[in-house]
């Protein structure tokens, strides 16, 4: 187990040694872990990267980008793309525009979150909003942007995909109700989305040899996730409970900046080989610990996802 300082040093060494201006996309990079990863990426490249933050909050994104180091390379660029990822229509539009502008992508990071107290809350497309954010949108971003990732791979450059959710904290899934239309509960959704991410990364890896596809667990992170929730109840409760939790969990609690460095370490250093990976909160290999799902379930989930996204 490496120290946190060693992980930061490794991130810096890796990114500063690149002979290219890397292209990094951070879906959900306007807050929390995604923000931490984007900021660390910008810092360690000394701003000499093409960084695209994707999310809903333009004001937050602009404030984040304003703090990035000013690049010295004319190829470097820092920008925000607005996209509400609860709707697959928006994801389609965003990815199409990105492909028309980007010849290649080196790092695709997915960490969007959605906090709610509601039970099943369908979008106009008929998908539960939380499942849309935690699974379907991530699948669609990966699938649609694969041509640009493969272009980077074909030129001998880094090409990696990284989904931050909760590797190691999944559960059994129901293949007869993968969209959770009949068996929905918040508890069921929480474990199903995690297992879906495991299976998603494995199937993408099978279909795209040579590219690392990573699912990571960030640990306990002080992201302000609840205080930014769309639920007024969650925001109210968090004002009371979070100060106490910060004290109680302090030995185990990462700041979003620390989590960003840890997750970046997993992306850059741990996930070297082109295969599916599951990583822990320090960006280290989790292997098959607490793994759920079978090869048959993986195929059924893939077919379901294609059918569901074709429907919308």
N, C-alpha and C positions, 0 to 999 in steps of 0.2 A: 504494500500500500504506500503510495507516494504521499508526500506532504502537500498541503495546499500551495505553499510557496513554490515547490517543484513543479506543480501542475501549471501555475502561472508562467513560470520561466519556460516550460516546454511549449506552451502556446505561443509565447513571444518568439522563441527561437524558430519554431516551425513556420510561422507566417512571415517573419522577416527574411527567411531563407528562400522564399518562393521567387522564381525568376519571372513571374507573371503578375499582372494586376488581377487578383482573383475577383470573381463575381459571386457575391453571397446574397441570397434572398432569405429574409426573415419574416415568415408569415406569423403574425401575432407579436411582432417586434415593438409594438407601441407601449408595452408594459411588461412587468414581471421578468420571467426567465428569458423570454425572447429579447427583451430590451437589454438584459444583462449580457446575452451572447453577442448581440449586435454591437454594443459598446466595447466589449472586449475585443471583438474582431477588428473594429475600427482602430482601437488603441494599438494593438499589436502589429497591424499593417501600417501604422503611422499615417492612417488616412488614405493610403495608396491602395484602394480597393473600390470596386463598383458595388456599393451596398444599397439594396432595395428593401425598405421596410414596408410591409403590407399589413393593413389593419383598417379600423374605422376612424380612429381619432387623429385627425390631421394636426391639430394643435400639439398634442403630445409628441407625435412623430417629428414635427419641425423643431421642437425643443430638444429632443434627443440628438437629432442630426446637427444642430447648431453647436453641440459640445464635441463633435468628432474632431480629431486632429485635421488640420488643413493639409491636403495632399500636395505632393511635389510632382506627381505624375499627371500628364494631361489626359491619360486614359481613365483616371479615377473619377468617380462620380458618386454622390450620396443623394438618394431620392426616396420619396414616399409615394406609394400607390394605394389609393383608398379602395377598400373592398370589404363589404359585409359578407363574411364567409358562411353565414347561415343559409345563404341562397346559392344553389349550384349554378344558377344563371349568372350570378356575379363572378363566380370562380371561373366559369367558361370565358367570360368577357376579359377578365384580368389576365388569364393565362394566354389567351390568343394575342392580346396586345404585347405581352412580354416576349412571346416567341417571335413576333414581328420585329422586335427591337433588339433582341439579344442573340448574338451568334452562338453563345455557349453559356452554361451555368456550371460553376464549380461546387457550390455548397447550397443546398436547399434545406432550410431549417423550418420546421413546423411546430408551433407552440401556442396556437390560439386557444383561448378558454372561454367558457360561458357559465356564469353562476346564476342559478334560479331556484326558487322554492316550489315552482310549479311541477305538476306531474307531466304527463306527455303534453308537449307544447308544439304543435305542428306549424311549420312554415306554410306559406301558400303552395309550396311544392309537395306537401304531404310528408315531410320528414321532420322528426323531432329535432328541435333546435340544438339541444346539447349533443345529440348524436351526429348532427350535421357538422358541428364544429370539431368534435373529437375524433370523428372517423371519416364520414363521406367527403368532406371538403379536403381533408388531407390526402385521401386516395386520389381525388380528382386533380389536385395540384401536382402530385407526383406523376400520375399517368400523363397529364397534358404537357408537362415540362420535360419529359424524358428525352425528346429529341435534342434539346439544348444540353442536357447532362451527357448524353451519348457523344455529342460533338466534342465536348471537353475531354471525355474519356478517349476518343479516337485520336486526339492530339497529344496524348500522354500526360494530360493534366489531371489534377484532382477532380473527382466527380463523386459527390456523396450526398445521401439523403438522411435527414435526422428528424425524428418525431419525438417530442418530449411529452410524455403522459405519465404512465405509472408501470413500467415494466416490472414484473414480479408480483403484481397485485391484481391479477386478473382472476378469472373463474370459468366454470363450465358455461357453455353457450347452448342455446336452443337453435338448431339448424332449421326447425320448422317455423321459426319466427325471428329471423335475423334483423328485421326492421323494427322489432319490438312493438308491433302494432297490437298484439293480443296479450303479451306478457309483460307490459311495461311496469317498471317500478324504478325509483331512483337508485336503489341498491343494485338491481339487476343491470341497469344501464351502466353504472360505474364499473362493474367488473367486465361486462360484455365489451365495452369500448376498448378496454385494455387488451383483452384477448384478441379482438379484431385487429388492433395495431400490430400485435405479434405476428398474426397470420398474414396480414397485409404485407409486412416487410419481408416475410419469408417467400411469399408468392412473387413479389416484385423481384426479389433476388434470383429466384429460379428462372424468371423470364428475362433477366438482364444481367448475365454473368459479368463479373469484374467490377461492379459498382457496389460499394457498401451501403446497405439499407439498415438504419439504426432506430431502435425504439429504446428510449431512456427514461429512467425514473430520477427526478431531481431531488428527492428528499423533502424535508420540511423547509419551505422557503417563505420568507417574509416578503411577499410580492404586492401586498395591498389588494389582492384578488377580491376578497370579500367586500372591502370598503368601496370598490368600484363596481360592485354587482348591480345588475339592473333591478334587483329586488330591494325595495326600500326596507323590508324587514331584515334582510341579511345585512344591509349597510348599518342599520340601527343597532342590531345585536353585536356586530363586529366592533363598534365603538366602545362597547362595554367589555367584551370578552378578549379582544386582541391584546390590549395592554397586559392583561393577566397571563395570557398564553405566551406572550413574548418572554416574560420572566420565567415561567415554568419550563418552556422549551428551549431556553437560551443555549444550553450546551449542545442541542441538536439542531438548532435553527440556523440556516444559511441566510445571508442577505441575498437580494436578487443579483448583486454584482458577483458575489462568491459563487452562487449557483451558475451564473453565466460562464465563469471561468471553468468550473467543473465540467459543465456540459460541453464547452468548447474543447476541453481536453479529450473528452470521449470522441468527439467528432474528428479531431485532427490527429490524435496520437493512438488511441486504442483501436478504433475501427480502421485498420489498415487494409486488411484483405477484403476482396470483393465478395461479401457474403452477408447474410442477415445477422445482426447483432442485437443483444439485449444488454443494457448497461445500468449500473447502479448510480447512486447519488454523487459519487466521486468520478464518474465517467469511466469506471472500470468494468471489465467483462463480467456479466451476471450469469452467462451460460444458460442452462435450462432450469435454473432454480425457480420453483413455484410457477412452472410452465403449464399452460392448459392448451388444449386443442390437438387435433389430429390432421394428418395430410388430407384425409377425406373432407373434414370440416373446412380446411383451408380452401379447397377447390369449390365447395358449395358456397362459401362466403364470397369468393371471387365472382362466381357466376351471378349470385344475388346482387352484388354491388354493380356490376356491369348492367344488369337488367334494370335496377332501380335508377341509376343515373341516366340511362337511355330514356327511361320513362319521363324524367323531369326535364 
